[in-house]
Amino acid sequence: MYKLEEETEADWWEVEALYDLCFAPGRTALSSYRLRDGVPTVAPLCLTLRDADGTLAAVIRYWPALIGEADVLLLGPIAVHPTRQGEGLGALLIHESLAEARRLGWERVMLVGDAPYYGRFGFRRLEGVVMPPPTNPDRVLGLALKGGTWDGVTGLVGRAT
C-alpha cells in the first residue's frame, strides 16, 4: 500500500536525498538543470509516493519550459528508491502525473531519457527540438497530451519566465 501525494516544502530535503541516491554525483550539471534554475516547479504535478510506514519510495517532478513561444512541461527527474525498483512505481507516477497534466490543460511534455523505457508511455524522439548542450539529441523525447500539439514546435528549449 502506497500513499500518493503532492510534494510539499517539508519533503524537499528527503526528495533531494533520493535523487542523490539514484543519480550520479554530477546530476545537477546536466543541461536540464540549467532550465530549472530559479524556476518554480509545476507543483500539482510533483508527486511523492510513500509506503505504509511513511518511507519515501518514489518521486517525480515537472518544470515549465519554453520552445520559442510554446509552453512545454519538462518531466524529471523521476526516481524510485533502489529497494523498490521493479515494482512499477515509476510507471505509476508517470501515468498519474500525465493524467493530471492533461486535466490541468497542458498540451505537451518532454524529457531527456531512454527511448525504450519512455516509449511505452507514448514518448517519441523530438525532431527539431534542441536541448542546451551537452545533450544527446536521441534522448530528447516528447509526448503530445492533445493530438498534434507538437506539430511545428521546433527550436532551442529555454527557461520559462
WOMO-V247628 format. One line per field, one symbol per residue. phi: phi as a letter, one per 20 degrees, with the letter a starting at -180 (. if undefined). Layout:
# WOMO-V247628
phi = ???
This chain:
# WOMO-V247628
phi = .cdebffdgfegfffffffffecfgegfeffffffegmdffegfdeddcdefenffdabbcccfbccmeefbedepecbcggfdfnenffffffgfffffffgenfdbccbdaegfffffeofcgeenddegfecfgfeedbceecgmfegmebpffcffd
